[in-house]
Amino acid sequence: MCGLKNIQKTLLAVLISASLSVSLSACNGSSDSAGSTAQVSGSDNGTDDSDTSVPGDSSDDSDTSVPGDSSDDEELSSYGSAAEKADLFSSYTGSIGENVQDPLFPVYSESVYVNLSDLSFSTDDVTYASIDANAVTTITDGITISSSAGGYISLDATGKSGTVRYVLTGTLDRGTVDITAGKNASLVIELNGVDIRSGNNPAITVSPKTSTAFVDLKGTNYLTDGRVFGIGYSESNGTDYYDTSVDSSVDVSDAVLTRKWAKGADDNGVLSTKGMFRISGDGILNISTAYKHGIYAKNRIYMYGGEIGIRNSGRNGLQSKNGIDIIGGTLNIEGVGTHTNKQSRGIIVSGDESSDGAGLGGISIAGGVINIETVGKAVSAKWDIDEDAETSDTSDDPNPVVSVSGGTVNITTTGEIIDDDMNPHFVSYYDEDGILSTEYESCSPEGIEGKLGVEISGGTLNVVTTDDAMNASRDGDAYINISGGNLYLRATEADAIDSNGDINISGGVIVAVASLGSEDGFDCDGRLAFTGGLAVGVSGSNHDYAGTGASVTTQNTFVLGSSYMGSQNTVMAVKDSSGNAVFAYRLPSSSFSLATMTTPAFAETDTYSIYTGVNVSGGSEFNGLYTEMPQVSGGTLKGSVTVTDASHIYTLTQGNGGNSGPGGFPGGGR
């Protein structure tokens, strides 16, 4: 709904030449001082800081307070907490997705085994040799390995034309494994009992951007990010932070050194690449981060198998610029960040508009099991296409669409809706890299968002959100097309299904429950069309969107006011002229103003009667909507309608209706 509007960014880290006092404002945007400290470059502080830190060197990094913050400000310090090791599957009792073989998984020419616990390597998994510290060792022709004293391990196969498999095992504390392949090359990374806690870099990085990394999961693996949101990393060596302000009257040698940053990297993910990730296998990968993203690929992410759990108090669980495709496996994401304006999110594709954006920017779910609980958005394809929309040539347009054709998707969002257009408010905070930012406060905890569109043709979706459960956000030509699947969409403070363009329903089973007030089960700025499917949408408002699609709706659709729905937690039913129930729905535990319902069982011509408070036995239901009709008895007759093939939308919103002919619900047929 609402993007962040950057107003200013001011570097937190400032070198001091003569004197400097730094005051840190609280994350909530108040003007109260959060305390002050000094930052002094290594060459000026009288200590031996002469550029001795190396990539991965995190000595003296145990203090996780925000650089320069010596106050007791809880909000600031809460973002200075490093991620704890996470295990999202040891007590998991939910469904496990089917693992699928990656059809492009390569045949590798040779293997390199690396034991991180004792820093050794092998080519046959039998005879191991130690990795020389601060030296480059040739493993085989075209493959080298090196390590630094800070635990930064580099594997380089730029001299190889074939695919190399790297098998990683063991434990590495405050370290990084960096793997470099040849241009346009592929490599296999087998994680088999790995436990890496990174220092000032990601846990595992792959380069260059042209490479494809096949990640093969075996056993149980852990990747924990040592970087921290609000602290980040240091661009240069030897920047120190002291516990007091420094001016001409203060002797720096009397100040207490509270933290030193080593040179690190701002790579976006704990598992990070500028190329492509293709993840498969039958093992487990647990990721925890308090910095940016769990898994990041600039190109694309494919998931075919394995069990991946991501606990994220930083930014996003999965992030890619070009696209994310989930075909199999199990993905659990916990977005637990509490930052004022950077709430943790789930699966995000967000690219910059460019000439190479043609067809990119989408999220596809074809199988597997996905469980997401986040403060912010759960699933969002948000590539910016507004500029391209101004031209008639669409050949280079990106395609930010979320499509679901299979699998199970369970989503819960918990954040408060903060609309910076409706209630503009500034907030100041320190971002991932310790940079002080001032922005409009904003939070849109939607369930599934496609900037251009959302397409559902299969699968099971259970989505409970504070903001819109499903949203297509581009003004004018956005769309939501539902042709199959089982969808339960409930928004506690917004619309269940919201399109800034059209909503087209041709199949599937859909239960769309909006919040009370002015929100809707089906909400669109274009037209709402029903040509198939079994669906019910209940609204807190009296907005009747069904009429917008009267010219294209081909399946009979009823729009009922509150007096024709009955009481909460009771069943309302529609019977045909023979007395057979053709539609039944158990109302939610709240009172609603309007219900829109459709089913293929509504014939072209017949007379239907509406009953509230009926008794039911047998049948099958999906979140209250009966997919197989129960035996229906009792209840109160509220109205009847005779339908003809001259109209397909019938509205009943006032009083008790009688049999009033074609389109004849009081309130008008359309």
C-alpha positions as CSV (number, residue, x, y, z in Angstrom):
1,M,0.0,0.0,0.0
2,C,2.4,2.5,1.1
3,G,6.2,2.6,0.4
4,L,8.8,4.2,2.5
5,K,9.7,7.7,1.6
6,N,13.3,8.5,2.4
7,I,13.7,12.0,3.7
8,Q,17.3,12.0,4.7
9,K,20.2,9.7,5.7
10,T,23.0,10.9,7.9
11,L,26.1,8.8,8.5
12,L,26.2,7.5,12.1
13,A,29.9,6.9,11.9
14,V,31.8,10.2,11.8
15,L,35.6,10.6,12.1
16,I,36.8,13.1,14.7
17,S,39.7,15.3,14.0
18,A,39.8,17.7,16.9
19,S,36.6,17.3,18.9
20,L,33.1,15.9,18.4
21,S,30.1,15.1,20.5
22,V,27.5,12.7,19.2
23,S,23.9,12.6,20.4
24,L,21.8,9.7,19.4
25,S,18.0,10.3,19.1
26,A,15.6,7.5,20.1
27,C,14.2,5.2,17.5
28,N,10.7,6.4,18.1
29,G,11.4,9.8,16.7
30,S,11.4,11.7,19.9
31,S,13.9,14.6,20.4
32,D,15.2,13.3,23.7
33,S,18.9,12.6,23.7
34,A,19.8,9.0,23.9
35,G,23.2,9.7,25.3
36,S,26.5,10.6,23.7
37,T,29.8,9.0,22.9
38,A,32.8,9.6,20.8
39,Q,34.0,8.0,17.6
40,V,37.8,8.2,16.9
41,S,39.7,6.9,13.9
42,G,42.3,4.3,14.7
43,S,45.1,6.6,13.8
44,D,44.1,9.3,16.3
45,N,43.3,7.4,19.5
46,G,46.7,6.5,20.7
47,T,46.0,2.7,20.5
48,D,47.6,0.2,18.1
49,D,44.8,0.2,15.5
50,S,47.1,0.3,12.4
51,D,44.8,-1.4,9.9
52,T,45.3,-4.9,11.4
53,S,41.7,-6.2,11.1
54,V,40.8,-8.5,8.4
55,P,37.6,-9.8,6.8
56,G,35.8,-11.9,9.3
57,D,37.8,-10.5,12.2
58,S,35.3,-9.8,14.9
59,S,37.5,-9.5,17.9
60,D,36.0,-7.2,20.6
61,D,32.6,-7.6,18.9
62,S,30.9,-9.2,21.9
63,D,29.5,-5.8,22.9
64,T,26.3,-5.5,20.8
65,S,25.1,-2.1,21.8
66,V,24.5,0.5,19.2
67,P,27.7,2.3,18.3
68,G,28.0,5.4,20.3
69,D,25.0,4.6,22.5
70,S,25.9,4.6,26.2
71,S,22.3,5.3,27.4
72,D,19.7,3.0,28.8
73,D,17.4,3.6,25.8
74,E,15.6,0.3,25.5
75,E,14.4,0.8,22.0
76,L,17.8,1.5,20.6
77,S,19.6,-1.2,22.5
78,S,17.0,-3.8,21.5
79,Y,18.2,-3.4,17.9
80,G,21.8,-3.9,19.0
81,S,21.1,-7.6,20.0
82,A,22.8,-10.2,17.8
83,A,20.8,-13.0,16.5
84,E,20.6,-16.2,18.6
85,K,20.9,-19.6,17.0
86,A,17.5,-20.7,15.9
87,D,16.0,-24.2,15.6
88,L,12.6,-24.0,13.9
89,F,12.0,-27.7,13.4
90,S,12.9,-29.6,16.6
91,S,9.4,-29.0,18.0
92,Y,7.6,-28.4,14.7
93,T,4.5,-30.6,14.3
94,G,3.1,-29.2,11.1
95,S,3.0,-30.7,7.6
96,I,6.2,-31.4,5.7
97,G,6.3,-30.6,2.0
98,E,7.3,-33.1,-0.6
99,N,10.9,-32.8,-1.7
100,V,11.3,-32.5,-5.5
101,Q,14.5,-33.3,-7.5
102,D,15.9,-30.2,-9.1
103,P,15.8,-31.0,-12.8
104,L,18.9,-29.0,-13.5
105,F,21.0,-30.4,-10.7
106,P,24.4,-30.8,-12.3
107,V,26.9,-33.7,-12.6
108,Y,30.0,-32.4,-10.8
109,S,33.5,-33.1,-12.0
110,E,35.2,-33.2,-8.6
111,S,34.6,-32.6,-4.9
112,V,36.2,-30.6,-2.1
113,Y,35.5,-31.5,1.5
114,V,36.0,-28.8,4.1
115,N,35.8,-29.5,7.8
116,L,35.2,-26.1,9.5
117,S,35.8,-27.4,13.0
118,D,39.5,-28.0,12.5
119,L,39.9,-26.0,9.3
120,S,41.0,-28.8,7.1
121,F,40.2,-30.0,3.6
122,S,40.2,-33.1,1.5
123,T,39.5,-34.3,-2.0
124,D,38.4,-37.8,-1.1
125,D,36.8,-37.3,2.4
126,V,39.6,-39.6,3.8
127,T,42.8,-37.8,3.9
128,Y,42.6,-34.2,5.2
129,A,45.2,-31.4,5.3
130,S,45.1,-28.3,7.3
131,I,44.2,-24.9,5.8
132,D,47.2,-22.6,6.0
133,A,46.4,-19.4,7.8
134,N,47.0,-16.3,5.7
135,A,48.2,-18.4,2.8
136,V,46.7,-19.6,-0.5
137,T,46.8,-23.4,-1.0
138,T,46.2,-25.1,-4.3
139,I,43.8,-28.1,-3.8
140,T,43.8,-29.3,-7.4
141,D,44.5,-27.6,-10.7
142,G,42.2,-24.5,-10.8
143,I,40.9,-24.7,-7.2
144,T,42.5,-22.9,-4.2
145,I,41.7,-22.4,-0.6
146,S,42.8,-19.9,2.0
147,S,41.9,-18.6,5.4
148,S,42.5,-15.6,7.6
149,A,43.2,-15.4,11.3
150,G,39.7,-14.1,11.6
151,G,38.0,-17.2,10.2
152,Y,37.4,-15.9,6.7
153,I,37.7,-19.0,4.4
154,S,37.9,-18.5,0.7
155,L,37.4,-21.2,-1.9
156,D,38.2,-20.2,-5.4
157,A,37.5,-22.2,-8.5
158,T,37.7,-19.5,-11.1
159,G,40.2,-21.6,-13.0
160,K,37.8,-24.5,-13.4
161,S,35.4,-24.9,-16.3
162,G,33.5,-27.9,-14.8
163,T,31.2,-28.0,-11.8
164,V,32.8,-28.4,-8.4
165,R,31.0,-29.7,-5.4
166,Y,32.0,-28.3,-2.0
167,V,30.9,-30.4,1.0
168,L,30.9,-28.3,4.2
169,T,30.8,-29.8,7.7
170,G,31.6,-28.7,11.2
171,T,31.5,-25.6,13.3
172,L,32.9,-22.1,12.5
173,D,32.5,-19.3,15.1
174,R,32.7,-15.7,13.9
175,G,33.7,-16.7,10.4
176,T,32.6,-16.8,6.8
177,V,32.9,-19.2,3.8
178,D,33.3,-17.3,0.6
179,I,33.0,-19.4,-2.6
180,T,34.0,-18.0,-6.0
181,A,33.2,-19.8,-9.3
182,G,34.2,-19.1,-12.8
183,K,32.2,-16.8,-15.0
184,N,28.8,-18.4,-16.0
185,A,29.8,-21.5,-14.0
186,S,27.8,-23.5,-11.6
187,L,28.8,-25.1,-8.4
188,V,27.3,-27.4,-5.8
189,I,27.4,-26.5,-2.1
190,E,26.5,-29.5,0.1
191,L,25.7,-28.4,3.7
192,N,26.1,-31.5,5.8
193,G,26.1,-30.8,9.5
194,V,27.3,-27.2,9.3
195,D,27.1,-24.7,12.2
196,I,28.4,-21.2,11.3
197,R,28.0,-18.1,13.3
198,S,29.4,-15.2,11.2
199,G,31.4,-12.3,12.4
200,N,31.3,-9.1,10.3
201,N,30.3,-10.8,7.1
202,P,27.6,-13.2,5.9
203,A,27.9,-16.9,6.9
204,I,28.2,-18.1,3.3
205,T,28.7,-16.0,0.2
206,V,28.9,-17.0,-3.5
207,S,30.2,-14.9,-6.4
208,P,30.2,-13.7,-9.1
209,K,26.8,-12.7,-10.2
210,T,26.8,-14.9,-13.2
211,S,27.2,-18.1,-11.2
212,T,24.5,-20.6,-10.2
213,A,24.9,-22.2,-6.8
214,F,23.1,-25.5,-6.2
215,V,22.6,-25.8,-2.4
216,D,22.2,-29.5,-1.4
217,L,20.9,-29.9,2.1
218,K,21.9,-32.9,4.1
219,G,21.6,-33.4,7.9
220,T,20.9,-30.5,10.2
221,N,22.6,-27.1,9.5
222,Y,22.7,-23.8,11.3
223,L,23.7,-20.3,9.9
224,T,23.6,-17.5,12.4
225,D,24.3,-13.8,11.4
226,G,26.8,-12.0,13.6
227,R,25.8,-8.6,12.2
228,V,23.1,-6.5,13.8
229,F,20.4,-4.2,12.6
230,G,21.3,-0.7,13.8
231,I,25.0,-1.6,14.0
232,G,25.7,-3.3,10.7
233,Y,29.3,-3.4,9.6
234,S,32.2,-1.1,9.1
235,E,33.3,0.2,5.7
236,S,36.8,0.8,7.0
237,N,39.2,-0.6,9.5
238,G,39.9,0.6,13.0
239,T,36.8,2.8,13.8
240,D,36.4,2.9,17.6
241,Y,33.6,3.9,19.8
242,Y,34.1,5.3,23.3
243,D,31.8,5.7,26.4
244,T,32.1,9.5,26.6
245,S,31.9,12.6,24.5
246,V,35.2,14.0,23.4
247,D,36.2,17.6,23.4
248,S,39.3,19.6,24.0
249,S,39.1,19.0,27.7
250,V,38.9,15.2,27.5
251,D,42.0,12.9,27.2
252,V,41.0,10.1,24.8
253,S,43.4,7.8,26.7
254,D,41.1,8.1,29.7
255,A,38.0,7.0,27.8
256,V,36.8,3.4,27.7
257,L,36.8,1.6,24.4
258,T,33.3,0.0,24.1
259,R,33.4,-1.5,20.6
260,K,35.6,-1.8,17.6
261,W,34.4,-2.7,14.1
262,A,36.5,-4.7,11.8
263,K,36.2,-4.5,8.1
264,G,33.2,-6.4,7.0
265,A,30.6,-6.7,4.3
266,D,27.0,-5.5,3.7
267,D,26.0,-8.5,1.7
268,N,22.3,-8.8,2.1
269,G,21.8,-12.3,3.4
270,V,23.2,-14.8,5.9
271,L,23.3,-17.0,2.8
272,S,24.1,-14.6,0.0
273,T,24.9,-14.5,-3.7
274,K,24.8,-12.0,-6.5
275,G,23.9,-14.9,-8.8
276,M,21.3,-17.6,-8.4
277,F,20.4,-20.1,-5.7
278,R,18.8,-23.5,-6.4
279,I,18.0,-25.3,-3.2
280,S,17.2,-28.9,-2.8
281,G,17.9,-32.0,-0.7
282,D,16.3,-33.7,2.3
283,G,18.2,-31.9,5.1
284,I,17.4,-29.0,7.4
285,L,18.7,-25.5,7.3
286,N,18.1,-23.1,10.2
287,I,18.9,-19.5,9.7
288,S,18.8,-16.7,12.2
289,T,19.5,-13.0,11.5
290,A,19.1,-9.7,13.2
291,Y,20.6,-7.8,10.3
292,K,19.1,-7.9,6.8
293,H,17.8,-11.0,5.1
294,G,18.0,-14.7,5.7
295,I,18.6,-15.8,2.2
296,Y,19.4,-13.3,-0.6
297,A,20.0,-13.8,-4.3
298,K,20.3,-10.9,-6.7
299,N,19.3,-13.1,-9.6
300,R,16.7,-15.7,-8.5
301,I,15.9,-18.3,-5.8
302,Y,14.5,-21.7,-6.5
303,M,13.5,-24.1,-3.7
304,Y,12.9,-27.7,-4.6
305,G,13.4,-29.5,-1.3
306,G,14.7,-29.5,2.2
307,E,13.4,-27.9,5.4
308,I,14.4,-24.3,5.7
309,G,13.6,-22.3,8.9
310,I,14.4,-18.6,9.1
311,R,14.0,-16.5,12.3
312,N,14.4,-12.9,11.3
313,S,14.5,-9.8,13.4
314,G,16.2,-7.9,10.7
315,R,14.5,-7.4,7.3
316,N,13.2,-10.2,5.1
317,G,13.3,-14.0,5.3
318,L,13.8,-14.6,1.5
319,Q,14.8,-11.7,-0.7
320,S,15.6,-11.7,-4.4
321,K,15.6,-9.0,-7.1
322,N,14.5,-11.1,-10.0
323,G,12.2,-13.7,-8.7
324,I,11.5,-16.6,-6.2
325,D,10.1,-20.0,-7.2
326,I,9.0,-22.6,-4.6
327,I,8.4,-26.0,-6.0
328,G,8.8,-28.3,-3.0
329,G,10.2,-28.6,0.5
330,T,9.2,-26.9,3.7
331,L,9.8,-23.2,4.5
332,N,9.1,-21.7,7.9
333,I,9.7,-18.0,8.4
334,E,9.3,-16.1,11.7
335,G,9.6,-12.4,11.2
336,V,10.0,-11.2,14.8
337,G,11.5,-7.7,14.3
338,T,10.1,-4.9,16.3
339,H,11.8,-2.0,14.7
340,T,9.6,1.1,14.4
341,N,9.8,1.3,10.6
342,K,11.5,-1.8,9.3
343,Q,9.2,-4.6,10.4
344,S,10.4,-8.0,9.5
345,R,8.8,-9.5,6.4
346,G,8.6,-12.9,4.7
347,I,9.2,-13.6,1.0
348,I,10.0,-10.4,-0.9
349,V,11.0,-9.8,-4.6
350,S,12.0,-6.1,-5.1
351,G,14.0,-5.0,-8.0
352,D,15.0,-1.7,-9.5
353,E,13.4,-0.7,-12.8
354,S,15.9,-1.2,-15.6
355,S,16.1,-2.4,-19.2
356,D,16.8,-6.0,-18.1
357,G,13.5,-6.2,-16.1
358,A,11.5,-7.9,-18.8
359,G,9.4,-10.6,-17.3
360,L,11.2,-10.5,-13.9
361,G,9.9,-9.7,-10.4
362,G,7.5,-12.5,-9.8
363,I,6.9,-15.1,-7.0
364,S,5.7,-18.5,-8.0
365,I,4.5,-21.2,-5.6
366,A,3.9,-24.6,-7.2
367,G,4.3,-27.0,-4.2
368,G,5.7,-27.5,-0.8
369,V,4.6,-26.2,2.6
370,I,5.1,-22.6,3.6
371,N,4.5,-21.2,7.0
372,I,5.0,-17.5,7.6
373,E,4.4,-15.4,10.6
374,T,5.6,-11.8,10.3
375,V,5.2,-8.3,11.6
376,G,5.2,-6.8,8.1
377,K,4.3,-8.2,4.7
378,A,4.3,-12.0,4.3
379,V,4.6,-12.4,0.5
380,S,5.2,-9.5,-1.9
381,A,6.2,-9.1,-5.5
382,K,6.8,-5.4,-5.6
383,W,9.1,-4.6,-8.5
384,D,8.4,-1.0,-9.6
385,I,6.7,-0.8,-13.0
386,D,5.2,2.6,-12.8
387,E,7.7,4.3,-15.2
388,D,7.3,1.5,-17.8
389,A,3.5,2.0,-17.6
390,E,3.9,5.4,-19.1
391,T,5.1,3.9,-22.4
392,S,3.2,1.9,-25.0
393,D,6.1,-0.6,-25.3
394,T,5.7,-3.4,-22.8
395,S,8.3,-5.7,-24.1
396,D,10.8,-4.7,-21.4
397,D,8.2,-4.5,-18.5
398,P,8.8,-6.6,-15.4
399,N,6.1,-8.9,-14.2
400,P,5.6,-8.4,-10.4
401,V,2.9,-11.1,-10.0
402,V,2.4,-13.7,-7.2
403,S,1.1,-17.0,-8.6
404,V,0.1,-20.0,-6.7
405,S,-0.6,-23.3,-8.4
406,G,0.0,-25.8,-5.7
407,G,1.3,-26.4,-2.2
408,T,0.1,-25.2,1.2
409,V,0.6,-21.6,2.3
410,N,-0.2,-20.6,5.9
411,I,0.3,-16.9,6.7
412,T,-0.2,-14.7,9.8
413,T,0.8,-11.1,10.0
414,T,0.6,-9.2,13.3
415,G,1.8,-5.6,12.7
416,E,-0.2,-2.5,13.1
417,I,-1.3,-0.8,9.9
418,I,0.4,2.6,9.7
419,D,-0.5,4.5,6.6
420,D,1.9,7.4,5.9
421,D,-0.6,9.0,3.4
422,M,-3.5,9.0,5.8
423,N,-1.6,9.9,9.0
424,P,1.9,11.2,8.1
425,H,4.4,10.9,10.9
426,F,8.1,11.0,10.9
427,V,10.3,8.5,12.6
428,S,14.0,8.4,13.1
429,Y,16.0,5.2,13.6
430,Y,19.3,3.5,12.8
431,D,19.1,1.2,9.8
432,E,20.9,-2.0,9.0
433,D,24.3,-0.3,8.6
434,G,24.1,2.0,11.5
435,I,23.0,4.9,9.4
436,L,20.6,7.4,11.0
437,S,17.4,7.7,8.8
438,T,14.4,9.8,9.0
439,E,11.3,8.6,7.1
440,Y,7.6,8.7,7.1
441,E,6.4,6.0,9.4
442,S,4.7,3.1,7.5
443,C,3.7,-0.5,7.9
444,S,1.5,-2.6,5.6
445,P,1.3,-6.1,7.0
446,E,-0.5,-7.6,4.0
447,G,-0.6,-11.3,3.4
448,I,-0.1,-11.8,-0.4
449,E,0.7,-8.8,-2.5
450,G,1.5,-8.6,-6.2
451,K,2.1,-5.1,-7.5
452,L,0.7,-6.0,-10.9
453,G,-1.4,-9.0,-10.0
454,V,-2.1,-12.2,-8.1
455,E,-3.0,-15.5,-9.8
456,I,-4.3,-18.5,-7.9
457,S,-5.0,-21.7,-9.8
458,G,-4.4,-24.3,-7.1
459,G,-3.0,-25.1,-3.6
460,T,-4.4,-24.3,-0.2
461,L,-4.1,-20.8,1.3
462,N,-4.8,-20.0,5.0
463,V,-4.1,-16.3,5.4
464,V,-5.0,-14.2,8.5
465,T,-3.7,-10.7,8.5
466,T,-4.2,-7.2,10.0
467,D,-3.9,-5.5,6.6
468,D,-5.4,-6.8,3.3
469,A,-5.1,-10.6,3.1
470,M,-4.6,-10.5,-0.6
471,N,-3.8,-7.3,-2.6
472,A,-3.0,-6.2,-6.1
473,S,-1.6,-2.7,-5.6
474,R,-0.9,-1.0,-8.9
475,D,-3.5,1.6,-9.7
476,G,-5.7,1.0,-12.7
477,D,-4.7,-2.2,-14.3
478,A,-3.9,-4.4,-11.3
479,Y,-5.8,-7.7,-11.1
480,I,-6.6,-10.7,-9.0
481,N,-7.5,-13.9,-10.9
482,I,-8.7,-17.0,-9.0
483,S,-9.4,-20.1,-11.0
484,G,-8.7,-22.9,-8.5
485,G,-7.4,-23.8,-5.0
486,N,-8.8,-23.5,-1.5
487,L,-8.5,-20.0,-0.1
488,Y,-9.3,-18.8,3.4
489,L,-8.5,-15.1,3.6
490,R,-9.3,-13.1,6.7
491,A,-8.3,-9.5,7.5
492,T,-8.8,-8.3,11.0
493,E,-8.4,-4.6,10.1
494,A,-8.8,-4.4,6.4
495,D,-10.1,-6.0,3.2
496,A,-9.9,-9.7,2.6
497,I,-9.4,-9.4,-1.2
498,D,-8.4,-6.0,-2.5
499,S,-7.5,-5.1,-6.0
500,N,-6.8,-1.6,-7.4
501,G,-8.1,-3.1,-10.7
502,D,-10.3,-6.1,-11.3
503,I,-11.1,-9.3,-9.4
504,N,-12.0,-12.3,-11.6
505,I,-13.2,-15.5,-10.0
506,S,-13.7,-18.5,-12.3
507,G,-13.0,-21.4,-9.9
508,G,-11.8,-22.6,-6.5
509,V,-13.2,-22.5,-3.1
510,I,-13.0,-19.1,-1.5
511,V,-13.9,-17.7,2.0
512,A,-13.1,-14.0,2.2
513,V,-13.7,-12.4,5.6
514,A,-13.1,-8.7,6.1
515,S,-13.0,-6.7,9.3
516,L,-16.0,-4.8,10.6
517,G,-16.4,-1.2,9.7
518,S,-15.8,0.0,6.1
519,E,-13.9,-3.1,5.0
520,D,-15.0,-5.7,2.4
521,G,-14.7,-9.3,1.6
522,F,-14.2,-8.4,-2.1
523,D,-13.0,-4.9,-2.8
524,C,-12.0,-3.6,-6.2
525,D,-11.5,-0.3,-8.1
526,G,-12.4,-2.1,-11.4
527,R,-15.0,-4.9,-11.7
528,L,-15.8,-8.0,-9.7
529,A,-16.7,-10.8,-12.0
530,F,-17.9,-14.4,-11.1
531,T,-17.8,-17.0,-13.9
532,G,-17.3,-20.0,-11.7
533,G,-16.1,-21.2,-8.3
534,L,-17.7,-21.6,-4.9
535,A,-17.2,-18.4,-2.9
536,V,-18.5,-16.3,-0.1
537,G,-17.2,-12.9,1.0
538,V,-18.5,-11.1,4.1
539,S,-18.0,-7.4,4.7
540,G,-18.3,-5.0,7.5
541,S,-19.5,-2.4,5.0
542,N,-22.6,-2.2,2.8
543,H,-20.4,-1.8,-0.4
544,D,-21.9,-3.9,-3.1
545,Y,-19.0,-4.5,-5.6
546,A,-20.8,-7.4,-7.4
547,G,-22.7,-5.0,-9.6
548,T,-19.5,-3.7,-11.1
549,G,-19.1,-6.9,-13.0
550,A,-22.7,-7.3,-14.1
551,S,-21.8,-7.3,-17.8
552,V,-19.2,-10.1,-17.5
553,T,-20.5,-12.3,-14.6
554,T,-22.0,-15.5,-15.9
555,Q,-22.6,-17.5,-12.7
556,N,-25.5,-16.5,-10.5
557,T,-24.4,-14.4,-7.5
558,F,-26.4,-13.3,-4.5
559,V,-25.7,-10.2,-2.4
560,L,-27.4,-10.4,1.0
561,G,-27.8,-7.8,3.7
562,S,-27.3,-8.5,7.4
563,S,-31.0,-9.4,8.0
564,Y,-30.7,-12.3,5.6
565,M,-27.5,-13.7,7.1
566,G,-28.5,-14.6,10.6
567,S,-26.5,-14.5,13.8
568,Q,-22.8,-15.1,14.3
569,N,-21.7,-18.8,14.6
570,T,-25.0,-19.9,13.0
571,V,-25.6,-21.5,9.6
572,M,-27.5,-19.8,6.8
573,A,-28.6,-21.9,3.8
574,V,-30.1,-21.4,0.3
575,K,-32.5,-24.1,-0.9
576,D,-33.8,-24.6,-4.5
577,S,-37.4,-25.1,-5.5
578,S,-37.2,-28.8,-4.6
579,G,-36.1,-28.0,-1.0
580,N,-32.5,-29.2,-1.5
581,A,-29.7,-27.1,0.0
582,V,-27.4,-25.8,-2.7
583,F,-25.4,-23.4,-0.5
584,A,-24.6,-23.4,3.2
585,Y,-22.3,-21.2,5.3
586,R,-21.5,-21.0,9.0
587,L,-21.1,-17.3,9.8
588,P,-18.0,-16.2,11.6
589,S,-18.0,-15.1,15.2
590,S,-18.8,-11.5,14.4
591,S,-21.8,-9.7,12.9
592,F,-21.4,-8.5,9.3
593,S,-23.3,-6.1,7.1
594,L,-23.1,-7.8,3.7
595,A,-22.4,-11.2,2.2
596,T,-21.6,-12.0,-1.5
597,M,-22.0,-15.6,-2.5
598,T,-21.8,-17.7,-5.6
599,T,-21.8,-21.4,-6.5
600,P,-22.2,-23.5,-9.7
601,A,-25.2,-25.0,-8.0
602,F,-27.2,-21.8,-8.6
603,A,-29.1,-22.8,-11.8
604,E,-29.9,-20.4,-14.6
605,T,-33.6,-20.6,-13.8
606,D,-35.2,-21.6,-10.5
607,T,-36.6,-20.2,-7.3
608,Y,-34.4,-20.1,-4.2
609,S,-35.3,-19.6,-0.6
610,I,-32.9,-18.2,2.1
611,Y,-32.9,-19.6,5.6
612,T,-31.1,-18.4,8.7
613,G,-30.3,-20.4,11.8
614,V,-30.7,-23.8,10.2
615,N,-29.6,-27.1,11.7
616,V,-27.1,-29.1,9.8
617,S,-25.7,-32.7,9.9
618,G,-23.1,-34.3,7.7
619,G,-21.5,-32.6,4.7
620,S,-17.9,-31.2,4.5
621,E,-16.9,-27.6,5.1
622,F,-13.9,-25.4,4.4
623,N,-13.7,-22.7,7.1
624,G,-17.4,-22.6,7.4
625,L,-18.3,-22.9,3.7
626,Y,-19.8,-26.2,2.9
627,T,-18.2,-27.9,-0.1
628,E,-20.4,-30.9,0.2
629,M,-24.0,-30.1,1.2
630,P,-25.2,-31.2,4.7
631,Q,-28.7,-32.2,5.6
632,V,-30.5,-29.0,6.5
633,S,-33.5,-28.6,8.7
634,G,-35.3,-25.9,10.6
635,G,-34.3,-22.3,10.5
636,T,-36.2,-19.1,9.6
637,L,-37.3,-18.3,6.0
638,K,-36.0,-14.8,5.2
639,G,-36.8,-14.4,1.6
640,S,-36.9,-16.0,-1.8
641,V,-36.0,-15.1,-5.4
642,T,-36.7,-16.3,-8.8
643,V,-33.7,-16.2,-11.1
644,T,-33.7,-16.2,-14.9
645,D,-31.0,-16.2,-17.5
646,A,-31.6,-12.5,-18.1
647,S,-29.5,-11.6,-15.0
648,H,-26.8,-13.1,-12.9
649,I,-26.5,-10.7,-9.9
650,Y,-29.3,-10.5,-7.3
651,T,-29.2,-8.2,-4.4
652,L,-31.3,-8.5,-1.2
653,T,-30.5,-5.9,1.4
654,Q,-33.8,-4.7,2.9
655,G,-36.6,-6.4,4.8
656,N,-38.0,-9.8,4.2
657,G,-38.4,-10.6,0.5
658,G,-41.0,-12.6,-1.2
659,N,-41.0,-14.3,-4.6
660,S,-40.7,-11.3,-6.8
661,G,-39.6,-12.7,-10.1
662,P,-36.4,-12.3,-12.2
663,G,-33.8,-10.2,-10.3
664,G,-36.5,-9.5,-7.8
665,F,-34.8,-9.3,-4.5
666,P,-35.7,-6.0,-2.9
667,G,-32.8,-3.8,-3.5
668,G,-32.8,-4.8,-7.2
669,G,-31.3,-7.4,-9.5
670,R,-28.5,-6.4,-11.7
